[in-house]
Amino acid sequence: MTATGTLTNDTLTIDRIRRADRLRGDGRFRKTPLHHPATMSSRLPGDAPVHLKLEVFQRTGSFKVRGAAAKVFAMSERERRNGIVAASAGNHAQGVALAGAAVGARTRIVMPEYAPLTKREATEGYGAQVILHGATYDEAFAHAVEICEAEGDTLVHAFDDVDVMAGQGTIGLEILQDLPETGTIVCPVGGGGLIAGIAVAVKSLRPGIRVIGVQAEGASSAVDSFHSGRRTATKNVDTIADGIKVMKVGERCFDVMRRYVDEMVTVSDVDICRAVLMLNEHAHVSAEAAGAVGVAALASGVIRPANGPTVAIISGGNIDTFEKTRYIRRALAEERRHLRIRVRLADRRGSKPRQMASLFAVLAEHELNILNIAYRRDTLDLPVGIVEVELMLETRGPAYAHRLQASLQRSGFDVS
């Protein structure tokens, strides 16, 4: 992009990606590990082994620093002196801030107001000025363009830029170096810069590798555009995956995707929560929601691995602790490992203690852990003389939950 927001005429090629890859030798970004968590892989549908490309261990905790470094180090001295501006929900912001600091450029990042505090603080920690503007990434981007047009700064687009895409494509080169027999690559997609770069890299060297993109159902512009054959916007983006919460796929990115990407799918926010939990428990990886969508697609069966090993790109690990806790709790509830039940008892002296003792005896038989217990008696939906006991229980999954409910009903308890 230029300062006015118009696209350049450059073409994304394997040679350009290889030039960007040389920055790795200069320490601008690092090679990340390819990890095969056997326990997690065995839990996924299909027979192909699944490997994780762990960009959570990249500098700034996300792949975005690759594209940001490629763009900033390709700038002229004049462009750097003018100052650098970018729009980002957080990960691109940190990458641009780090690259800008490396060349001594003034760097300002426009972030949407929903951007997680951890990402905002990290961006400022790398030396950039953060400007909060707009309810969406697209509104933040429009404001970044306005700043560039008014003050002459150089805009670093988060995805729709050939140098940025080339930087992201270095991930594809690393995958082929470490696992030449790769059959499928599953990639998170927001604006499309990551999958565009990876697709050109791997298809130029190994055309038989399948490249599949994954978006959240609530921000599916790239998927909709891919299937319709024309670039379309999502009117109302709504997903927990803030890193891929983009209203419209990039123009250049879409052109590349149409030529090189094999398939595009979506996953629900619930699927994403379960993937965050799976990665945490069975791969010992802390991934942000956007970084977990590839595993969500594999775990939900939307994608069936074939043609050899599958590599899922875990694109970032910059997740707020409170958000991660919330997602994991939702996943535990979906898997019935956190089970909330309500039992109605007669609220009479003498009978209630006996009923409570019987209730806890059933719970003890099933070796369940009680996380929380509460009593309700003064609400309008309860008959007079009835108390409702609400229990939050820790179970081992749906089968255990069903057995517990059956046991309680056999024992005469009114359970909901």
C-alpha positions as CSV (number, residue, x, y, z in Angstrom):
1,M,0.0,0.0,0.0
2,T,1.0,3.6,-0.5
3,A,0.1,6.4,1.9
4,T,-3.1,6.9,-0.1
5,G,-4.2,3.3,0.4
6,T,-3.9,2.2,-3.3
7,L,-2.5,-1.1,-4.2
8,T,1.0,-1.5,-5.7
9,N,1.6,-3.5,-8.9
10,D,4.1,-5.9,-7.5
11,T,3.6,-9.7,-7.8
12,L,4.0,-12.3,-5.1
13,T,6.5,-14.9,-6.2
14,I,8.6,-17.6,-4.6
15,D,11.7,-15.4,-5.2
16,R,10.2,-12.6,-3.2
17,I,9.4,-15.0,-0.4
18,R,13.0,-16.3,-0.4
19,R,14.2,-12.7,-0.1
20,A,12.0,-12.1,2.9
21,D,13.3,-15.4,4.4
22,R,16.8,-13.9,4.5
23,L,15.6,-11.5,7.2
24,R,15.5,-14.5,9.5
25,G,19.2,-14.7,9.4
26,D,19.4,-11.1,10.5
27,G,17.4,-11.9,13.6
28,R,14.3,-10.0,12.6
29,F,12.1,-13.0,13.1
30,R,12.9,-16.6,14.1
31,K,12.2,-20.0,12.8
32,T,9.5,-21.7,14.8
33,P,9.2,-25.3,15.8
34,L,7.0,-27.9,14.1
35,H,5.5,-30.0,16.9
36,H,3.7,-33.4,16.7
37,P,1.6,-33.9,19.9
38,A,0.8,-37.6,19.5
39,T,-1.9,-37.5,22.2
40,M,-3.8,-34.7,20.5
41,S,-3.3,-36.1,17.0
42,S,-4.8,-39.4,18.1
43,R,-8.0,-37.7,19.2
44,L,-8.6,-36.0,15.9
45,P,-10.7,-37.7,13.1
46,G,-8.7,-39.3,10.3
47,D,-5.6,-41.4,10.2
48,A,-3.0,-38.7,9.1
49,P,-0.7,-37.4,11.8
50,V,-1.2,-33.8,12.7
51,H,1.7,-31.4,13.3
52,L,1.5,-27.9,14.7
53,K,3.5,-25.0,13.3
54,L,3.9,-23.0,16.5
55,E,4.0,-19.3,15.7
56,V,3.2,-18.8,19.4
57,F,7.0,-19.0,19.9
58,Q,7.6,-16.3,17.3
59,R,8.9,-12.9,18.4
60,T,5.9,-10.9,19.6
61,G,4.0,-14.2,19.9
62,S,2.6,-14.2,16.4
63,F,3.5,-14.8,12.8
64,K,2.7,-11.1,12.0
65,V,6.2,-10.0,12.7
66,R,7.4,-11.9,9.6
67,G,5.3,-9.7,7.2
68,A,5.9,-6.5,9.2
69,A,9.6,-7.0,9.1
70,A,9.6,-7.9,5.3
71,K,7.6,-4.7,4.6
72,V,9.5,-2.3,6.9
73,F,13.0,-3.5,5.8
74,A,11.9,-3.1,2.1
75,M,11.0,0.6,2.6
76,S,13.2,3.4,1.5
77,E,14.9,5.6,4.0
78,R,12.5,8.4,3.0
79,E,9.4,6.3,3.7
80,R,10.8,5.4,7.1
81,R,11.6,9.0,7.9
82,N,8.0,10.0,7.1
83,G,6.9,7.7,9.9
84,I,5.0,4.4,9.9
85,V,1.3,3.8,10.5
86,A,-0.6,0.6,10.7
87,A,-4.1,-0.7,11.8
88,S,-4.4,-3.9,13.8
89,A,-6.4,-5.8,16.3
90,G,-3.1,-6.5,18.1
91,N,-0.6,-9.0,16.5
92,H,0.2,-7.0,13.4
93,A,0.6,-4.0,15.7
94,Q,3.3,-5.6,17.7
95,G,5.1,-6.8,14.6
96,V,5.1,-3.3,13.0
97,A,6.1,-1.8,16.3
98,L,9.1,-4.1,16.7
99,A,10.2,-3.6,13.1
100,G,9.8,0.1,13.3
101,A,11.9,0.3,16.4
102,A,14.6,-1.7,14.7
103,V,15.0,1.0,12.0
104,G,14.4,3.9,14.3
105,A,11.1,5.0,12.7
106,R,8.3,6.7,14.4
107,T,5.5,4.2,14.6
108,R,1.8,4.7,15.3
109,I,-0.8,1.9,15.5
110,V,-4.5,2.4,15.2
111,M,-6.3,-0.3,17.1
112,P,-10.1,-1.0,17.4
113,E,-11.5,-0.2,20.8
114,Y,-12.1,-4.0,21.5
115,A,-8.4,-4.8,21.1
116,P,-7.3,-6.8,24.2
117,L,-5.4,-4.9,26.8
118,T,-2.5,-7.3,26.7
119,K,-1.9,-6.6,23.0
120,R,-2.2,-2.8,23.5
121,E,0.3,-2.8,26.3
122,A,2.7,-5.1,24.4
123,T,2.5,-2.8,21.3
124,E,3.4,0.3,23.5
125,G,6.1,-1.8,25.1
126,Y,7.8,-2.1,21.7
127,G,7.8,1.7,21.4
128,A,4.8,2.4,19.2
129,Q,2.0,4.9,20.0
130,V,-1.4,3.3,20.2
131,I,-4.5,5.1,18.9
132,L,-7.8,3.5,19.8
133,H,-10.4,4.1,17.1
134,G,-13.6,2.4,15.9
135,A,-15.5,-0.7,16.8
136,T,-14.0,-2.9,14.1
137,Y,-10.7,-3.5,12.4
138,D,-12.0,-1.9,9.2
139,E,-12.9,1.3,11.1
140,A,-9.5,1.4,12.6
141,F,-7.9,0.9,9.1
142,A,-9.9,3.7,7.6
143,H,-8.6,6.0,10.3
144,A,-5.1,4.9,9.7
145,V,-5.5,5.8,6.0
146,E,-6.8,9.2,7.0
147,I,-3.7,9.8,9.2
148,C,-1.4,8.8,6.3
149,E,-3.2,11.1,3.8
150,A,-3.1,14.0,6.2
151,E,0.5,13.7,7.5
152,G,2.3,11.7,4.8
153,D,3.2,8.6,6.8
154,T,3.8,5.3,5.2
155,L,1.0,2.7,5.7
156,V,1.9,-0.9,6.5
157,H,-1.2,-2.9,5.6
158,A,-1.9,-5.9,7.9
159,F,-2.4,-8.3,5.0
160,D,-3.1,-6.8,1.5
161,D,0.5,-6.0,0.7
162,V,2.9,-8.1,-1.4
163,D,5.9,-7.6,0.9
164,V,3.7,-8.5,3.9
165,M,2.4,-11.6,2.2
166,A,6.0,-12.6,1.2
167,G,7.0,-12.4,4.9
168,Q,4.2,-14.6,5.9
169,G,5.1,-17.1,3.2
170,T,8.4,-17.8,4.9
171,I,6.3,-20.1,7.2
172,G,5.7,-22.3,4.1
173,L,9.4,-22.6,3.4
174,E,10.1,-23.7,7.0
175,I,7.3,-26.3,6.9
176,L,8.8,-27.9,3.7
177,Q,12.3,-27.8,5.3
178,D,11.1,-29.6,8.4
179,L,8.5,-31.9,7.0
180,P,8.9,-32.4,3.2
181,E,6.3,-35.1,3.1
182,T,3.5,-32.7,4.2
183,G,0.2,-33.5,2.6
184,T,-2.1,-30.8,3.9
185,I,-1.6,-27.3,5.4
186,V,-4.5,-25.9,7.4
187,C,-4.3,-22.1,7.9
188,P,-6.3,-19.4,9.8
189,V,-7.7,-16.7,7.5
190,G,-8.7,-13.2,8.3
191,G,-7.7,-10.8,5.5
192,G,-5.8,-13.5,3.7
193,G,-2.2,-12.4,3.9
194,L,-1.0,-15.5,5.8
195,I,-2.6,-18.1,3.6
196,A,-1.7,-16.2,0.4
197,G,2.0,-16.2,1.3
198,I,2.1,-19.8,2.5
199,A,0.1,-21.0,-0.6
200,V,2.5,-19.4,-3.1
201,A,5.5,-20.8,-1.2
202,V,4.4,-24.4,-1.0
203,K,2.6,-24.6,-4.3
204,S,5.7,-23.2,-6.1
205,L,7.8,-26.0,-4.7
206,R,5.3,-28.8,-4.0
207,P,2.1,-28.3,-6.1
208,G,0.5,-31.5,-4.7
209,I,0.2,-30.1,-1.1
210,R,-3.4,-29.2,-0.2
211,V,-3.8,-25.7,1.3
212,I,-7.0,-25.2,3.3
213,G,-8.1,-21.9,4.9
214,V,-10.3,-21.7,8.0
215,Q,-12.4,-18.7,9.1
216,A,-14.8,-18.1,12.0
217,E,-18.5,-18.3,11.0
218,G,-19.0,-14.8,12.2
219,A,-16.3,-13.3,10.0
220,S,-16.4,-15.4,6.8
221,S,-15.6,-12.9,4.0
222,A,-12.8,-15.0,2.5
223,V,-14.8,-18.2,2.6
224,D,-17.9,-16.5,1.0
225,S,-15.7,-14.8,-1.6
226,F,-13.9,-18.1,-2.4
227,H,-17.1,-20.0,-3.0
228,S,-18.9,-17.2,-4.9
229,G,-15.9,-16.3,-7.1
230,R,-16.1,-12.6,-6.2
231,R,-14.8,-10.6,-3.3
232,T,-17.6,-9.8,-0.8
233,A,-17.8,-8.3,2.6
234,T,-19.3,-9.7,5.8
235,K,-21.7,-7.0,7.0
236,N,-21.6,-7.7,10.7
237,V,-18.5,-9.5,12.0
238,D,-19.1,-11.3,15.3
239,T,-16.6,-13.8,16.6
240,I,-14.3,-14.4,19.6
241,A,-11.4,-14.8,17.2
242,D,-10.3,-11.1,17.2
243,G,-7.2,-11.8,15.2
244,I,-9.2,-12.8,12.1
245,K,-12.2,-10.5,12.7
246,V,-12.1,-8.8,9.3
247,M,-15.1,-7.6,7.3
248,K,-13.5,-8.1,3.8
249,V,-10.8,-10.3,2.4
250,G,-7.9,-8.4,0.9
251,E,-8.0,-7.7,-2.9
252,R,-4.5,-9.0,-3.6
253,C,-4.9,-11.8,-1.1
254,F,-8.1,-13.0,-2.8
255,D,-6.5,-13.0,-6.2
256,V,-3.7,-15.3,-4.8
257,M,-6.2,-17.5,-2.9
258,R,-8.3,-18.1,-6.0
259,R,-5.3,-19.4,-7.8
260,Y,-3.5,-21.4,-5.1
261,V,-5.8,-22.3,-2.3
262,D,-7.7,-25.7,-2.5
263,E,-10.5,-25.3,0.0
264,M,-12.0,-22.8,2.5
265,V,-14.2,-23.7,5.5
266,T,-15.7,-22.1,8.6
267,V,-15.9,-23.1,12.2
268,S,-18.2,-21.9,15.1
269,D,-17.0,-20.0,18.1
270,V,-17.9,-23.1,20.2
271,D,-15.6,-25.2,18.0
272,I,-12.9,-22.6,18.6
273,C,-13.3,-22.8,22.4
274,R,-13.0,-26.6,22.3
275,A,-9.8,-26.2,20.2
276,V,-8.3,-23.8,22.7
277,L,-9.0,-26.4,25.4
278,M,-7.6,-29.3,23.3
279,L,-4.4,-27.4,22.5
280,N,-4.0,-26.5,26.2
281,E,-4.6,-30.0,27.5
282,H,-3.2,-32.3,24.8
283,A,-0.5,-30.2,23.1
284,H,0.5,-28.0,26.1
285,V,0.1,-24.9,23.8
286,S,-1.6,-21.7,24.8
287,A,-3.2,-20.4,21.6
288,E,-5.4,-17.4,21.0
289,A,-8.8,-18.0,19.5
290,A,-7.7,-17.0,16.0
291,G,-4.7,-19.3,16.2
292,A,-6.8,-22.3,17.1
293,V,-9.2,-22.3,14.2
294,G,-7.2,-24.8,12.2
295,V,-7.4,-27.4,15.0
296,A,-11.1,-26.5,15.4
297,A,-11.7,-27.5,11.8
298,L,-9.8,-30.7,12.2
299,A,-11.5,-31.6,15.5
300,S,-15.0,-30.9,14.3
301,G,-14.5,-33.0,11.2
302,V,-15.0,-30.1,8.7
303,I,-11.6,-31.0,7.3
304,R,-10.5,-34.6,6.8
305,P,-6.7,-34.9,6.6
306,A,-5.4,-36.9,3.6
307,N,-2.3,-37.4,1.4
308,G,0.2,-37.6,4.3
309,P,0.8,-35.5,7.4
310,T,-1.3,-32.5,8.1
311,V,0.2,-29.2,9.4
312,A,-2.1,-26.8,11.3
313,I,-0.7,-23.3,11.7
314,I,-1.1,-22.1,15.3
315,S,-0.8,-18.5,14.3
316,G,-0.6,-16.7,17.6
317,G,-0.6,-17.1,21.4
318,N,-1.4,-13.6,22.6
319,I,-4.5,-14.4,24.6
320,D,-5.8,-12.5,27.6
321,T,-5.9,-14.7,30.7
322,F,-9.5,-13.9,31.4
323,E,-10.6,-14.6,27.9
324,K,-8.7,-17.9,27.9
325,T,-10.4,-18.9,31.1
326,R,-13.8,-18.0,29.7
327,Y,-13.3,-20.0,26.5
328,I,-12.0,-23.1,28.4
329,R,-15.0,-23.0,30.7
330,R,-17.4,-22.8,27.8
331,A,-15.6,-25.8,26.2
332,L,-15.8,-27.8,29.4
333,A,-19.6,-27.1,29.5
334,E,-20.0,-28.1,25.9
335,E,-18.2,-31.4,26.6
336,R,-20.3,-31.9,29.7
337,R,-17.2,-32.0,31.8
338,H,-18.6,-29.0,33.7
339,L,-22.2,-30.0,34.4
340,R,-24.8,-27.7,36.0
341,I,-27.8,-29.5,37.5
342,R,-30.7,-28.3,39.5
343,V,-32.4,-30.6,42.0
344,R,-35.7,-29.7,43.7
345,L,-36.2,-30.9,47.3
346,A,-39.0,-30.5,49.9
347,D,-38.1,-27.5,52.1
348,R,-39.1,-29.1,55.4
349,R,-37.2,-29.7,58.6
350,G,-36.0,-33.2,58.9
351,S,-36.8,-34.3,55.4
352,K,-34.3,-31.9,53.7
353,P,-31.2,-33.1,55.5
354,R,-32.1,-36.7,54.6
355,Q,-32.7,-35.8,51.0
356,M,-29.4,-33.9,50.9
357,A,-27.6,-36.9,52.3
358,S,-29.2,-39.1,49.7
359,L,-28.2,-36.6,46.9
360,F,-24.6,-36.5,48.1
361,A,-24.5,-40.3,48.3
362,V,-25.4,-40.5,44.7
363,L,-22.7,-38.0,43.8
364,A,-20.2,-39.9,45.9
365,E,-21.0,-43.1,44.0
366,H,-20.0,-41.4,40.7
367,E,-16.8,-39.9,42.3
368,L,-17.7,-36.4,41.1
369,N,-16.2,-33.2,42.3
370,I,-18.5,-30.4,43.4
371,L,-17.2,-27.1,42.1
372,N,-20.1,-24.9,43.5
373,I,-23.4,-25.3,45.3
374,A,-26.2,-22.8,45.7
375,Y,-29.8,-22.8,47.2
376,R,-32.8,-21.0,45.7
377,R,-36.2,-20.9,47.5
378,D,-37.5,-17.3,47.1
379,T,-37.9,-17.1,43.4
380,L,-41.3,-16.9,41.7
381,D,-40.9,-20.0,39.5
382,L,-40.5,-22.3,42.6
383,P,-43.6,-23.6,44.5
384,V,-43.9,-22.7,48.1
385,G,-42.2,-25.3,50.3
386,I,-39.7,-26.3,47.6
387,V,-35.9,-25.5,47.6
388,E,-33.8,-25.8,44.5
389,V,-30.2,-26.9,44.9
390,E,-28.0,-25.9,42.0
391,L,-24.7,-27.8,41.7
392,M,-21.8,-27.2,39.4
393,L,-20.1,-30.6,39.0
394,E,-16.8,-31.7,37.4
395,T,-17.4,-34.8,35.3
396,R,-15.3,-36.9,32.8
397,G,-17.5,-36.2,29.8
398,P,-21.0,-36.8,28.3
399,A,-21.2,-40.5,29.2
400,Y,-20.5,-39.8,32.9
401,A,-23.0,-36.9,32.9
402,H,-25.8,-39.1,31.4
403,R,-25.1,-41.9,33.9
404,L,-25.3,-39.4,36.8
405,Q,-28.6,-37.9,35.6
406,A,-30.0,-41.4,35.2
407,S,-28.9,-42.4,38.7
408,L,-30.5,-39.3,40.2
409,Q,-33.8,-39.9,38.5
410,R,-33.8,-43.5,39.6
411,S,-33.3,-42.3,43.1
412,G,-36.5,-40.2,42.8
413,F,-34.9,-36.7,42.4
414,D,-36.5,-34.0,40.3
415,V,-33.5,-33.0,38.2
416,S,-33.2,-30.4,35.5
